[in-house]
């Protein structure tokens, strides 16, 4: 897949996930086959006000390239200003969030609220494209609700504004993350525009990822929550695509080694206390499905020392194979 001048080695990329796709997770996923990564969504208003917290969310390493910075906002001038500012940090792509269903974001007129304001979205997309000298993408939903499904029209408008690719999460804002993603909407968008289309939603296994590629004619699959605690999903999807072979699931030892690798990155990036605390939600995901996981989870969420967490995971590896 190619987005403007950015070439992705495989059609499997990491989706933006608020509170999850920080630099440590992005690096873990790149090391295990994700061909491109997206940051968490960042407020354009926060960026134009020199918000340190907003800038912190955009910290990245060269290992993560190609990387897209995702911005959200409802004012064209703020989105353009924020995009121009963060472009100086060197991302490969700037992404416009048109899909977040969170009430706080929607109340501000941003995220999926823009699905109801196609004229405003045109202004925003045009302003961002003009402000940055690199590819611009957008992540959209099916529509606001079942009575206003307009993803095809929105995608066509975005292409006309100069956007280089569109990602489609085929649920309406009213659905949030509930129900079943309607992949036929991805196919409808892909058949209506000439720029690349990335499909998103309900991809939990390598088979899911390949089925989305084959049934929707999308150019790439954007994997989000399915990769939390399972970063091998990208590599396994590509193996299945190329060879038809289904990879064995990671062993407990491999899973714990990867969890410890990510914990080290978290502590390095955020300091011990914060790194350990923010790693807890990832540890819960890594442990899912293993024998004795509930007992180990209960222990780990009470430990706030880096070395102690590592030691407990090492002991768990020994116990599991005993």
Beta strands, then each sheet from edge to edge (+ up, - down):
strand 1: 2-3
strand 2: 6-7
strand 3: 12-14
strand 4: 37-43
strand 5: 67-72
strand 6: 93-98
strand 7: 135-143
strand 8: 165-172
strand 9: 196-200
strand 10: 220-223
sheet 1: 1+ 2-
sheet 2: 3+ 10+ 9+ 8+ 7+ 6+ 5+ 4+
end
